[in-house]
């Protein structure tokens, strides 16, 4: 069934005229990314040629998707907006609050018991405001979106950084914070700096052990975790057309790990096959009518250097399988070279777990390729040396894979089939085989491998690979195993070799499911009651933030974060997910994972009022109680990772006025702006070294806060000496208005009330 087909037809009806007009205005052929962007301008017809990386532009996304952990805060904010119904098609997906432990059935039962209050809240809010609701166990948000809502040429936003997965079906799909989503739900424009464009030309075809995952692992190694910041990555070339639709989704999904705004592919036969296989032939028929508008112009792909800001070329014929990690997804190493590197670095060679799934690699094709390796192990009498865990991407995938005997292959290898949910990928994993902080290695097909990410253990060395490579490494139990060249000893003492994986793009008998897990909202939700208990530990109605104002004097340094500081460091997931709907409770994890440059410890900072040391949230609360603002200082790419706006709302709630860093990840910088805070960058990066532990900060010209005008901060040291530091910012006037009002949501409420 094609959801929202009338909306999609409307997009396709207006797209050709808008794209033709845009091509005329910019006076050159257009990339696919530009076609979609210019076709989704808030004002309709294009009238201006926008400057990449310079101009802020208002867009009109077609739809919104929210996962349960971020949806709580997003919908709590939307409830304040005074709107009876969402303005664009919106869905909520319950996939984050299900912990992987024993297996799908008991884990889902336990989640429904422990998180019933949150699930009931999300279901009732969805029903009241016209939002489609996907129940716990229905699947991982991005796989469900790909199977049901993504469409070529569309634009969507989602409250999860891996919303970009929908680029595999030719969308411009962008991860945002909840406040951005609330704007669009409320019928307002969505603002984005017009992206730069990176073109990736793919030639040749994948074969043997090399998979779609290896494309993005290679790209991550080239661009690093911040190389795609502020850019859309557009894949093209004959190699792109040779990839399956879900393989394209894998590549786009992990594009979040290079900081890219999003990634996308032009509409082709593989996308059409996927649309028809997922019961959306009507969309395929409509897309075929404007096919040339759903991919880049031929001149662009013939001479990409003239139209992209950066071009990368990858030959799929010669691309080698990779394993990336540990602790960062851009440390790319070809399989076969990892053993030597691991021994040099002291990384554990023994592999304890192999985990397959997550929103990155949980499709039918992914499971069949991994299952082809697992079946060889069973048939060749190889005993798996590591534990196995499998998370199917959706109930449709799980049901179909079970019907086709794929899951039984994994079970024959003693794998645990977890719920159709995120599970270990986001730290929702009750791992029983290790205790404390034992040094160990795991391999997985997820997208992120930051310290503590999967199991909370800072000494878990996590490596990212394709599902089939994860299966092979887990079967061998060794990080230095190269299935292309190495052999294994089976139960009979014989030396055996694994054959290259074989996969099935789409199920030959079609997809099937008994209950996909979707709940349609009522047509009129005005009588639906939504209640939040004032004594709840999980949910809390929001109180509007007061404006920080134009005079910040005597602020205290809260923490000077050293090195990598992701949203996982700022607001951990795992057990803290239970408090995502309660701002005060979740704030007790603010920056507890960040390393303090003074002392090099986590969650251990100096309280300047008492001279004693304490946890970051405790010290922040003390400053706030005394009416004193604090500031946070950070390093490069601060806030990389998840789209979670809690990483901005928690500091705001605990009295942090500004975050001053060397550079920001895009989504986090926007989230800070939305919450009425100051997101600033050092004009001179070396000034980071001037910041001292006992510093008091005075903003000298905040009353003159204006676009393109740096701010001046005075850092007063404990000995009375001072350093004056210039801080840049990227605020435009509308974003300064958010600051002056206290938050973007405050501005929405005031405008709706007038």
Secondary structure, DSSP 8 states (H G I E B T S, - for coil): --TTHHHHHHHHHHHHHHHHHHHHHHTS---HHHHHHHHTBTTSS--S---TTT-EEEE--SEEEEEHHHHHHHHHHHTTTT-SS-SSEEEEE--SS--BSS-HHHHHHHHHHHTHHHHHHHHHHHHHHT-EEE-TTSB-HHHHHHHHT--TT-EEEESSGGGGGGGGGT-EEEE--HHHHHHHHTT--EEEE--EEEEEEEES---TT--HHHHHHHHHHHHTTTTTBTEEEEEESHHHHTS-HHHHHHHHHGGGGGTBSEEEE---HHHHHHHHHTT-HHHHHHHHHTGGGGS--HHHHHSGGGT-SEEEEEETTT---EEEESSSTT-EEETTTHHHHHHHHT---BEEEEEE-TTTS-SHHHHHHHHHHHHHHHHTT---SSEEEEE-SBHHHHHHHHHTTHHHHHHHTT-EEE-SS-GGGGT-B---S--TT--EEEEESSS---TTTTTS-TTEEEEE--HHHHHHHHHHTBTT--TTT--EE-TTS-EE--------SS-TT----S---EE---S--TT------TT-SSB----------S---SEEEEEEB-S---HHHHB--GGGGGGTB-HHHHGGGBTTTSBBTTTS-BS-EE-TTTS-EE-HHHHHHHHHHTT--EEEE--TTBT-S---THHHHHHHHTTEEEEEES-B-HHHHHHHHHTT-EEEEESSGGGGGG--TT-EEEESSGGG--TT--EEEEEE-TTS-EEEEEEE----HHHHHHHHHTSHHHHHHHHHH-
